[in-house]
Amino acid sequence: MRALVVVSYGSSALVATNLAVWRDAADSGWHVVIVDNATTHDERARITELAATHGWTLVSPDVNLGFGGGCAAGVAAAGDVTSILLLNPDAQVDRATADALADRVEADPGLMVAPRVHDSAGRPGFSGARLDVRDGRSRGWSASGGVPWLTGACLAMAADAWHRLDGIMPDYFLYWEDVDLGWRWNALGGRSEIAEDLRCVHDPGGTQRGAVASRAKSSTYYYYDTRNRLVFARRHLAARDRARWALHAPAYAWACLLRGGRRQLRHPMTSLWPVVKGTCAGLVALVTPLRPAVRD
């Protein structure tokens, strides 16, 4: 049996649309697990009905576990499986592609793989990148050097790889957890690859969007992206590298903010302020004694 794990947060409509091809998936050897991070009573009722209708396993925590915590809960609920495919609720992958991804990691447990990502209009999306330790920024997949990491939007690994890694660290809550996963996998001697012949459709479903401008990200995105970059540095880098990342923090924060365009700067409480808060929280984490990752 193979596991498809989807972590949802207020995304029942996306789950209903994007997982339509996964009805009665157990007949083809897949155990579909939906983790519904707590939002509203109505949302929980809708996703409960979907899971019951299609034979999916539903995990219903009373709180929002974040992405990493949700993935951990989903994999645990899947039980004894041979491979794991993590899929965002705003992403679509057909069973043939999922089978091909699972085949590859089961045949080669030292491999972690993501398909080539496109949006529904056929435009290239994000599949993976390489982390430049010099300044804490990600470069293109084809760039020389750097530590490779793959998108968590559609990511396959053998179950053995998941257990060797102890899964995704939940401490990040959102963002940078896939960078952390790639870093730890690389340290274990694992390989990360983008399957150029396989495709996933990913139309970001609104979790990164704000209300003030069409390009604006959410305040949650700004806070955790700037914070977690420095949380990552504290976990994995030597003191000299951490100091260099701290010096680059203002420039990174500004670049992060501009991903949402300049119009949003007219609304600083939902754009500039979360970036400042996230950067400050990250700098505090950078000099705080490291604690073991928190798991339920």
VOPAGU-2260 file (C-alpha; in pm, 1 decimal, decimal comma):
REM VOPAGU-2260
SITE   aa  ch    i         X         Y         Z
SITE  MET   A    0       0,0       0,0       0,0
SITE  ARG   A    1     111,7     354,2     -79,9
SITE  ALA   A    2      10,2     672,3     102,4
SITE  LEU   A    3    -117,0     997,0     -46,9
SITE  VAL   A    4    -119,1    1260,6     229,2
SITE  VAL   A    5    -295,9    1594,3     186,4
SITE  VAL   A    6    -287,6    1863,0     457,4
SITE  SER   A    7    -586,3    2095,9     429,3
SITE  TYR   A    8    -662,7    2426,4     599,6
SITE  GLY   A    9   -1000,0    2562,2     498,6
SITE  SER   A   10    -954,0    2393,1     160,1
SITE  SER   A   11   -1247,2    2154,9     123,4
SITE  ALA   A   12   -1343,0    2305,4    -214,1
SITE  LEU   A   13    -990,7    2252,8    -345,8
SITE  VAL   A   14    -981,8    1898,7    -210,0
SITE  ALA   A   15   -1312,5    1818,7    -377,5
SITE  THR   A   16   -1184,2    1944,0    -714,4
SITE  ASN   A   17    -821,6    1835,0    -713,8
SITE  LEU   A   18    -869,2    1491,1    -561,1
SITE  ALA   A   19   -1160,5    1393,5    -782,3
SITE  VAL   A   20    -945,1    1130,0    -955,7
SITE  TRP   A   21    -866,2     969,4    -618,0
SITE  ARG   A   22   -1209,7     827,0    -548,1
SITE  ASP   A   23   -1190,9     463,4    -436,0
SITE  ALA   A   24    -811,4     489,1    -451,6
SITE  ALA   A   25    -763,0     187,9    -222,0
SITE  ASP   A   26    -858,9     -36,1    -513,3
SITE  SER   A   27    -538,3      74,5    -688,0
SITE  GLY   A   28    -312,8      32,7    -386,7
SITE  TRP   A   29    -326,4     386,6    -245,7
SITE  HIS   A   30    -430,6     492,7     102,3
SITE  VAL   A   31    -554,2     852,6      80,4
SITE  VAL   A   32    -526,1    1047,9     406,1
SITE  ILE   A   33    -667,8    1398,5     448,0
SITE  VAL   A   34    -551,3    1599,3     748,0
SITE  ASP   A   35    -800,0    1877,4     815,5
SITE  ASN   A   36    -627,4    2139,5    1026,9
SITE  ALA   A   37    -889,6    2310,6    1241,3
SITE  THR   A   38   -1069,9    2610,9    1091,3
SITE  THR   A   39   -1451,1    2625,6    1119,4
SITE  HIS   A   40   -1728,2    2384,1    1205,7
SITE  ASP   A   41   -1876,3    2411,0     854,8
SITE  GLU   A   42   -1540,2    2342,1     692,4
SITE  ARG   A   43   -1489,7    2036,0     910,4
SITE  ALA   A   44   -1836,0    1909,2     817,7
SITE  ARG   A   45   -1769,7    1950,2     443,9
SITE  ILE   A   46   -1436,8    1770,0     449,7
SITE  THR   A   47   -1579,8    1495,1     671,1
SITE  GLU   A   48   -1851,7    1433,3     415,1
SITE  LEU   A   49   -1597,4    1425,6     131,8
SITE  ALA   A   50   -1379,2    1172,0     310,9
SITE  ALA   A   51   -1675,3     949,1     394,6
SITE  THR   A   52   -1806,5     963,9      37,3
SITE  HIS   A   53   -1476,1     872,3    -126,2
SITE  GLY   A   54   -1336,8     629,5     127,9
SITE  TRP   A   55   -1048,9     851,1     241,7
SITE  THR   A   56    -905,2     843,5     590,8
SITE  LEU   A   57    -967,5    1170,6     772,0
SITE  VAL   A   58    -745,5    1305,7    1050,2
SITE  SER   A   59    -923,9    1583,3    1240,9
SITE  PRO   A   60    -697,5    1760,4    1491,9
SITE  ASP   A   61    -860,5    2013,4    1722,7
SITE  VAL   A   62    -591,0    2269,6    1640,0
SITE  ASN   A   63    -392,5    2383,5    1338,3
SITE  LEU   A   64     -83,6    2160,5    1331,9
SITE  GLY   A   65      78,4    2351,1    1046,2
SITE  PHE   A   66     216,0    2176,7     739,9
SITE  GLY   A   67     487,4    1967,4     903,0
SITE  GLY   A   68     273,2    1858,5    1195,8
SITE  GLY   A   69     -11,5    1778,9     958,9
SITE  CYS   A   70     212,5    1565,4     738,7
SITE  ALA   A   71     335,9    1374,7    1043,2
SITE  ALA   A   72     -20,9    1307,5    1156,2
SITE  GLY   A   73    -119,9    1195,4     807,5
SITE  VAL   A   74     169,7     956,2     761,9
SITE  ALA   A   75     106,9     807,8    1107,3
SITE  ALA   A   76    -258,0     748,6    1015,3
SITE  ALA   A   77    -157,5     580,5     688,1
SITE  GLY   A   78       6,9     297,9     878,8
SITE  ASP   A   79     238,5      45,6     714,0
SITE  VAL   A   80     305,9     176,9     362,4
SITE  THR   A   81     589,6     142,3     111,5
SITE  SER   A   82     603,0     501,6     -11,0
SITE  ILE   A   83     460,7     844,1      65,1
SITE  LEU   A   84     337,5    1115,8    -169,0
SITE  LEU   A   85     274,4    1455,9     -12,1
SITE  LEU   A   86      31,2    1670,0    -211,0
SITE  ASN   A   87    -100,8    2020,6    -154,0
SITE  PRO   A   88    -479,8    2062,8    -175,9
SITE  ASP   A   89    -422,3    2319,7    -452,2
SITE  ALA   A   90    -226,7    2068,8    -662,7
SITE  GLN   A   91    -341,8    1792,5    -897,5
SITE  VAL   A   92    -161,6    1474,9    -991,3
SITE  ASP   A   93    -315,0    1180,7   -1174,6
SITE  ARG   A   94    -274,4     822,2   -1061,2
SITE  ALA   A   95     -37,2     728,3   -1341,1
SITE  THR   A   96     201,2    1004,9   -1236,7
SITE  ALA   A   97     163,1     914,0    -869,7
SITE  ASP   A   98     236,0     549,8    -949,8
SITE  ALA   A   99     545,9     649,4   -1146,7
SITE  LEU   A  100     675,3     862,4    -858,3
SITE  ALA   A  101     610,8     582,7    -608,9
SITE  ASP   A  102     774,5     324,6    -836,1
SITE  ARG   A  103    1094,0     528,3    -851,4
SITE  VAL   A  104    1136,3     585,4    -478,5
SITE  GLU   A  105    1044,7     228,0    -394,0
SITE  ALA   A  106    1304,5     101,1    -641,4
SITE  ASP   A  107    1561,3     348,1    -506,1
SITE  PRO   A  108    1496,7     443,5    -139,4
SITE  GLY   A  109    1791,8     683,1    -153,0
SITE  LEU   A  110    1593,3     902,8    -392,1
SITE  MET   A  111    1349,4    1181,8    -312,0
SITE  VAL   A  112    1164,5    1308,8    -617,2
SITE  ALA   A  113     922,7    1581,1    -728,7
SITE  PRO   A  114     759,6    1610,3   -1071,7
SITE  ARG   A  115     793,2    1909,3   -1297,4
SITE  VAL   A  116     530,0    2159,7   -1179,4
SITE  HIS   A  117     311,3    2374,7   -1404,6
SITE  ASP   A  118      -0,4    2579,3   -1342,9
SITE  SER   A  119    -328,1    2501,4   -1517,0
SITE  ALA   A  120    -237,3    2741,3   -1799,6
SITE  GLY   A  121      82,3    2546,4   -1867,1
SITE  ARG   A  122     320,4    2803,8   -1718,7
SITE  PRO   A  123     620,3    2658,3   -1532,4
SITE  GLY   A  124     587,5    2655,6   -1155,0
SITE  PHE   A  125     824,9    2581,9    -871,2
SITE  SER   A  126     962,3    2227,5    -847,4
SITE  GLY   A  127    1287,1    2272,0    -656,6
SITE  ALA   A  128    1588,0    2493,1    -593,6
SITE  ARG   A  129    1934,5    2501,7    -440,5
SITE  LEU   A  130    2010,8    2676,1    -113,8
SITE  ASP   A  131    2312,8    2906,2    -117,9
SITE  VAL   A  132    2466,3    2888,3     228,4
SITE  ARG   A  133    2652,2    3214,5     173,7
SITE  ASP   A  134    2345,1    3434,3     207,2
SITE  GLY   A  135    2050,7    3204,5     275,7
SITE  ARG   A  136    1880,3    3251,2     -59,2
SITE  SER   A  137    1762,0    2988,0    -302,1
SITE  ARG   A  138    1897,1    2972,6    -655,9
SITE  GLY   A  139    1757,4    2792,5    -956,9
SITE  TRP   A  140    1769,9    2415,2    -978,3
SITE  SER   A  141    2027,2    2429,2   -1256,4
SITE  ALA   A  142    2259,7    2660,2   -1059,7
SITE  SER   A  143    2598,3    2522,5    -965,6
SITE  GLY   A  144    2662,4    2439,8    -601,3
SITE  GLY   A  145    2415,6    2477,6    -319,0
SITE  VAL   A  146    2210,4    2215,6    -136,3
SITE  PRO   A  147    1912,7    2085,5    -336,3
SITE  TRP   A  148    1560,1    2091,4    -200,5
SITE  LEU   A  149    1224,8    2005,5    -355,2
SITE  THR   A  150     880,5    2157,3    -326,0
SITE  GLY   A  151     653,9    2007,3     -63,8
SITE  ALA   A  152     355,2    2069,7    -291,6
SITE  CYS   A  153     409,6    1732,3    -460,4
SITE  LEU   A  154     690,0    1526,5    -312,9
SITE  ALA   A  155     753,0    1151,9    -310,3
SITE  MET   A  156     980,8     945,7     -89,3
SITE  ALA   A  157    1009,1     588,1      27,7
SITE  ALA   A  158     855,7     518,9     367,6
SITE  ASP   A  159    1203,9     418,4     484,4
SITE  ALA   A  160    1332,7     764,4     390,0
SITE  TRP   A  161    1053,9     930,6     589,1
SITE  HIS   A  162    1141,8     728,3     897,1
SITE  ARG   A  163    1516,7     786,1     857,2
SITE  LEU   A  164    1448,2    1158,4     850,1
SITE  ASP   A  165    1189,8    1142,1    1128,8
SITE  GLY   A  166     962,6    1318,6     885,5
SITE  ILE   A  167     915,6    1691,6     840,1
SITE  MET   A  168    1007,1    1911,4    1133,9
SITE  PRO   A  169     686,4    2068,2    1271,7
SITE  ASP   A  170     867,7    2359,9    1440,5
SITE  TYR   A  171     855,9    2571,8    1125,8
SITE  PHE   A  172     474,4    2554,7    1112,2
SITE  LEU   A  173     474,4    2690,8     756,0
SITE  TYR   A  174     752,6    2757,9     503,2
SITE  TRP   A  175    1115,2    2645,3     502,6
SITE  GLU   A  176    1019,9    2297,9     624,6
SITE  ASP   A  177    1088,0    2159,4     275,1
SITE  VAL   A  178    1427,1    2337,0     269,8
SITE  ASP   A  179    1502,7    2175,9     605,7
SITE  LEU   A  180    1393,8    1836,4     472,0
SITE  GLY   A  181    1622,0    1865,4     169,6
SITE  TRP   A  182    1913,6    1974,8     385,5
SITE  ARG   A  183    1876,9    1679,6     624,8
SITE  TRP   A  184    1825,4    1437,3     337,1
SITE  ASN   A  185    2142,4    1562,2     169,9
SITE  ALA   A  186    2331,7    1522,8     500,6
SITE  LEU   A  187    2221,0    1158,0     512,7
SITE  GLY   A  188    2360,9    1101,5     164,6
SITE  GLY   A  189    2019,8    1103,8      -3,6
SITE  ARG   A  190    1959,6    1234,8    -354,2
SITE  SER   A  191    1692,5    1481,4    -466,2
SITE  GLU   A  192    1572,3    1486,7    -825,1
SITE  ILE   A  193    1310,6    1657,0   -1039,6
SITE  ALA   A  194    1138,5    1407,8   -1269,5
SITE  GLU   A  195    1139,1    1599,1   -1597,2
SITE  ASP   A  196     904,2    1349,4   -1762,2
SITE  LEU   A  197     632,0    1372,8   -1496,9
SITE  ARG   A  198     390,1    1661,1   -1443,9
SITE  CYS   A  199     189,7    1808,2   -1157,7
SITE  VAL   A  200     -56,2    2095,9   -1193,6
SITE  HIS   A  201     -27,0    2344,8    -908,6
SITE  ASP   A  202    -243,7    2656,1    -887,9
SITE  PRO   A  203    -170,5    2819,7    -551,7
SITE  GLY   A  204    -504,9    2827,8    -377,8
SITE  GLY   A  205    -488,4    3144,1    -173,4
SITE  THR   A  206    -288,0    3050,8     135,5
SITE  GLN   A  207     -16,4    3295,1      35,9
SITE  ARG   A  208    -245,9    3571,4     -83,5
SITE  GLY   A  209    -351,0    3885,4      95,0
SITE  ALA   A  210    -655,8    4101,3      44,9
SITE  VAL   A  211    -497,4    4436,4     -39,1
SITE  ALA   A  212    -352,2    4373,9    -384,6
SITE  SER   A  213    -360,1    4100,7    -644,9
SITE  ARG   A  214       6,6    4011,1    -599,2
SITE  ALA   A  215      20,1    4058,5    -224,0
SITE  LYS   A  216     105,3    3762,0      -5,7
SITE  SER   A  217     -61,4    3695,7     327,1
SITE  SER   A  218      74,4    3832,6     653,1
SITE  THR   A  219     123,2    3468,2     760,2
SITE  TYR   A  220     350,1    3412,1     462,2
SITE  TYR   A  221     561,3    3721,4     532,8
SITE  TYR   A  222     601,0    3641,3     899,8
SITE  TYR   A  223     696,1    3274,8     870,0
SITE  ASP   A  224     912,0    3303,2     560,2
SITE  THR   A  225    1137,0    3566,8     718,6
SITE  ARG   A  226    1132,7    3402,8    1062,5
SITE  ASN   A  227    1194,1    3047,3     947,3
SITE  ARG   A  228    1493,5    3134,0     733,5
SITE  LEU   A  229    1675,5    3222,1    1056,9
SITE  VAL   A  230    1524,2    2928,8    1249,3
SITE  PHE   A  231    1676,4    2707,2     981,1
SITE  ALA   A  232    2013,7    2878,1    1020,2
SITE  ARG   A  233    2007,2    2822,7    1395,5
SITE  ARG   A  234    1935,5    2453,6    1348,0
SITE  HIS   A  235    2190,7    2374,6    1082,3
SITE  LEU   A  236    2466,8    2632,0    1035,5
SITE  ALA   A  237    2793,8    2713,9    1205,9
SITE  ALA   A  238    2826,1    3039,0    1403,3
SITE  ARG   A  239    3004,1    3224,6    1122,7
SITE  ASP   A  240    2735,8    3134,2     870,4
SITE  ARG   A  241    2459,7    3229,9    1113,9
SITE  ALA   A  242    2618,4    3571,6    1161,3
SITE  ARG   A  243    2634,9    3622,8     786,2
SITE  TRP   A  244    2268,7    3523,9     746,1
SITE  ALA   A  245    2176,9    3771,7    1019,6
SITE  LEU   A  246    2356,9    4048,5     831,6
SITE  HIS   A  247    2164,4    3957,1     516,5
SITE  ALA   A  248    1830,1    3945,2     702,7
SITE  PRO   A  249    1714,9    4302,3     613,6
SITE  ALA   A  250    1788,6    4251,3     244,5
SITE  TYR   A  251    1612,6    3914,7     248,1
SITE  ALA   A  252    1312,2    4065,6     425,9
SITE  TRP   A  253    1283,6    4341,0     164,9
SITE  ALA   A  254    1310,7    4092,9    -121,7
SITE  CYS   A  255    1046,5    3876,1      44,0
SITE  LEU   A  256     814,1    4174,9      78,1
SITE  LEU   A  257     855,3    4277,4    -286,0
SITE  ARG   A  258     727,9    3936,9    -399,9
SITE  GLY   A  259     385,8    4084,1    -332,0
SITE  GLY   A  260     446,8    4405,1    -527,3
SITE  ARG   A  261     486,7    4765,7    -414,5
SITE  ARG   A  262     115,7    4853,3    -403,3
SITE  GLN   A  263      74,2    4655,9     -82,4
SITE  LEU   A  264     314,1    4892,8      96,6
SITE  ARG   A  265      16,5    5128,2     128,9
SITE  HIS   A  266    -110,5    4873,8     383,9
SITE  PRO   A  267     193,6    4829,4     610,7
SITE  MET   A  268       9,7    4646,6     889,6
SITE  THR   A  269     -54,8    4349,3     659,8
SITE  SER   A  270     273,1    4362,5     468,3
SITE  LEU   A  271     563,3    4552,9     619,6
SITE  TRP   A  272     479,5    4486,0     983,7
SITE  PRO   A  273     465,2    4102,3     951,6
SITE  VAL   A  274     801,9    4109,1     772,5
SITE  VAL   A  275     953,9    4315,6    1054,4
SITE  LYS   A  276     800,0    4090,7    1320,4
SITE  GLY   A  277     913,6    3774,6    1143,7
SITE  THR   A  278    1268,0    3901,4    1099,2
SITE  CYS   A  279    1290,2    4005,5    1465,1
SITE  ALA   A  280    1151,1    3669,5    1579,7
SITE  GLY   A  281    1406,2    3493,4    1361,1
SITE  LEU   A  282    1693,5    3698,4    1500,3
SITE  VAL   A  283    1583,3    3606,8    1852,5
SITE  ALA   A  284    1569,1    3239,2    1751,9
SITE  LEU   A  285    1915,5    3272,1    1604,0
SITE  VAL   A  286    2070,1    3342,2    1945,4
SITE  THR   A  287    1839,3    3116,8    2150,6
SITE  PRO   A  288    1977,0    2780,3    2273,0
SITE  LEU   A  289    1866,8    2509,8    2035,6
SITE  ARG   A  290    1592,9    2279,1    2158,4
SITE  PRO   A  291    1491,5    1941,4    2015,2
SITE  ALA   A  292    1215,4    1957,2    1757,7
SITE  VAL   A  293     872,8    1949,0    1920,6
SITE  ARG   A  294     652,8    1655,1    1819,1
SITE  ASP   A  295     320,1    1532,0    1947,0
